[in-house]
Each structure stands twice: as structure tokens, then as C-alpha cells.
Amino acid sequence: MQSQSLRVDEVLRDLDELRRRDPDVHGGRLFGLVYPSGRDDIEELIHAVYERYLFSNALNPLRFAAQAGMEREVIAMAGDLVHRRATENHGGAMTSGGTESILMSMLVNRERARAKGIDRPQILAPWSAHPAYAKAAHYFDMDFVPIPLDGAYRADVAKAQELMTDRTCVVVASAYSYPHGIMDPVEELAALAQEHGAACHVDACIGGFVLPFMEMLGRDVPPWDFRVEGVTEISMDVHKYGYVPKGASLILHRDDDWLWYQTFFYDQWGSGLYATPAIAGARAAAPIIAAWAVMKHLGVEGYMEIVSELLVTVAHVREGIAAISGIDVVGEPIGPLLALRSDTIDLYAVADVMDEKGWHLNRNTEPYGLHLMLSPAHRHVVDELLDDLTFAVSHHGNSQGKPARYA
Ligand SMILES: Cc1ncc(COP(=O)(O)O)c(C=O)c1O
């Protein structure tokens, strides 16, 4: 740290200079890292919440009872969306993000397996599942067993069946997957899990605030939530398609009691009982209250309106892609996440041209291609995106060899 103090305006000047080097989170040129709603009312509300809750702490629900009540309400509202049976305890927790929700869920499954005498339990998850499952296995001394995908980029149920062992404590299904935006066969995987006495975790980190509204809009959505017998846990992120800033996700359990397996209690020190339902101790309250506020503001009808418009954007992009010869959408993605592939065009070379034009498209390794996670705010840039993609396809050179990097 430098020895002298800097004035506030000096710090802000330096900050703005640094900030200019990063992508504009409102520019519509980023995909996946941020989920801009493109709505001023939502953003104004979030700013107002942050102003009020900037310094608050969500660690102690007894000290901040009103805050804790709002957190429980978010859990209950999300539970309604995924058809969780309403109970007094809500059987869920808010966490800092999808990864933490998944970690907590895998910890629950490990603890339940250990209680049954399984020393090193296995997580059976689609090859396309988010790395958080492998991370959980790494952190919690479990084994991560990937389920190969079928030709449609869905978890292959027959192969999953062959991989089940006495140590399988949980079967994972994505609704929908990050790499391809494709739904796994949740009903079949949940049935398989149930048959073997294992849990079934549905990862709806990206789909959780999209699929319920697609269904309400009359779209064909295969069963994936707690209405499917055998689904025991669902992770869903408010900080993605719920449109609140980072730091807000949910892990919901079908059975209230399972929450206790993820709750840590300790009182062998000098300051009394310490109990937390997830990894963090002190927690930012602002993202939790922003989740409460945005969900209250939008309500079901507000989210339906956003998803309805988002689907128009997705259809527009898909039409544009269909018109570019040589590029295909991978499989049958259900919603706003498209993976692109090609037999004839080097899509990493296309990505290089798109990079030069200021688009931040992600690269996929399997199949080799591009990854396009559409948010509501992309509706303002669709034509420009398609024009630049068309240009890049016909004007690219050799790939500069930039690797696919998720994080
Ligand atoms: C399907 C899926 N699950 C889990 C996660 C992890 O979420 P987070 O990055 O909030 O930890 C992501 C992130 O993109 C995801 O797409």
C-alpha cells in the first residue's frame, strides 16, 4: 500500500481508467459472465437496495431478523417456481452462487452416504455438467464419475445405469447444460437414482429462472423440477436469469431435514454458537435483498414478459445463424443458450475476428465451436451481432490458437 492517502476523486479517476480496460457490462457484447436485463426499472431498484444494504451482514439471522425473513421469502418464492411443497422451514438456503449451491448439495449427499457407511461416495454427473461437481468431489473426498453424452448431447441413461455402483450417492442432471444449453433426461436419471436409493440433483443454475416461465408461456418443457419423483435437490441462480448482481443463488431440498446436513454448528470457543448453512461466514446482505426486491418487483408476470421477449431474441438469432451457410446450432437447445459448430469453417478463427470487433464470444471444445449465452439486453444488438458473424465467417484467416477458457 502507498504511504500517502489519495483524495476520493483521485481514487475514482484511477478506478475509471482501470475500468475502461474491462468489457462494458451493459454493452451487450459479453455472453454468460453477466446477464443484463436491459431494464432501467430493475437496475434502479437494485441501486436503491445496494444503497440501503451496502454494509449489512447476513451472518446472524437473529440480529437481522427482517433481513433473514426476506431471505426465507426468496427461498419460498423460488420453491414455488420449482413446485417444492411449501413447508415452514423451506428446506433451502441462499448461497453466493451456483458453485456454492452445488458444493453444499454435494456435501449433503456425502454426509448422507457416510451415515449409511459409504466412506468415499461417488457423484455421477453428465460429462457436460458444470465443473462445480468435480470441484465438490475434489473438496469433499468424493469421486466424480462422468456420464458420457448421447448423440444429442444429453446424458446417456443406459451408460449412467452401467456406471451406478453401491457408492453412487447422487445422480446429477442439468436443466439445462452450460456447454450446449440442452436438457438432460431428468425423469430417467431421477428414476435411476431412486431405484438405487441415491439422490438426484437437478442443476437449474441457468434454467431455474427461465424454464418455469417458458412453461407458463405454453412452451414445451420436459419435466425437470420437484414434480418429478426422485428429484431431491435443485440449484438455481438468481444472479443469472433472475437479473440480480452476483452473490445470489439457491439450493433447495425436497426434504426439509436435508438442510441440516449442510449446516455447520460449533460452540467450542469463546463466543457462543456459530451455525451457518453454507460455506461463508459473514455474507453480503445486498445480493440477497436485491433478489427479494427484484422478485417482488417483477413477480411471475414480469419474469414471463422478460422470458417471452428473450425467446423472440433467441428466435431472431437462430434465424440469422440458419442463414449463414456452414454453421449449425448444436443439438436441440431449449432456451437462450446456443452452441455453434461447423464441419467446414474454423469457428475459433471466426471467434478471433469477432474478438477484434469487440464481441466476447466464448469458445467450446466439444464440439469445437462457439458458445452464445443470450440475455435480454442482447435484443438491442442482434442485427449487429449477426452482421458481424456473417462477415467473420467469410473473412477470417487462420485461427490464432486462442484456447477455450471458461474461468
Ligand atoms: C449450469 C451451471 N451450473 C452451475 C454454474 C455455476 O454458477 P456460478 O458461476 O454462479 O458459481 C453455472 C455457471 O455458469 C452453470 O452454467
The ligand as a Tripos MOL2 file, in Angstrom:
@<TRIPOS>MOLECULE
LIG
   16    16     1     0     0
SMALL
NO_CHARGES

@<TRIPOS>ATOM
      1 C1        -25.3380  -24.9650  -15.3670 C.3       1 LIG1
      2 C2        -24.4680  -24.2140  -14.4010 C.ar      1 LIG1
      3 N1        -24.3190  -24.6820  -13.1530 N.ar      1 LIG1
      4 C3        -23.5690  -24.0460  -12.2460 C.ar      1 LIG1
      5 C4        -22.9140  -22.8760  -12.5450 C.ar      1 LIG1
      6 C5        -22.0420  -22.2190  -11.5060 C.3       1 LIG1
      7 O1        -22.5260  -20.9790  -11.1530 O.3       1 LIG1
      8 P1        -21.5830  -19.8470  -10.5160 P.3       1 LIG1
      9 O2        -20.6740  -19.4000  -11.5990 O.co2     1 LIG1
     10 O3        -22.5840  -18.8340  -10.0640 O.co2     1 LIG1
     11 O4        -20.8350  -20.4300   -9.3900 O.co2     1 LIG1
     12 C6        -23.0480  -22.3560  -13.8290 C.ar      1 LIG1
     13 C7        -22.3750  -21.1170  -14.2130 C.2       1 LIG1
     14 O5        -22.4490  -20.6500  -15.3170 O.2       1 LIG1
     15 C8        -23.8410  -23.0330  -14.7790 C.ar      1 LIG1
     16 O6        -23.9860  -22.5790  -16.0220 O.3       1 LIG1
@<TRIPOS>BOND
     1     1     2 1
     2     2     3 ar
     3     2    15 ar
     4     3     4 ar
     5     4     5 ar
     6     5     6 1
     7     5    12 ar
     8     6     7 1
     9     7     8 1
    10     8     9 2
    11     8    10 1
    12     8    11 1
    13    12    13 1
    14    12    15 ar
    15    13    14 2
    16    15    16 1
@<TRIPOS>SUBSTRUCTURE
     1 LIG1         1 GROUP 0 **** ****
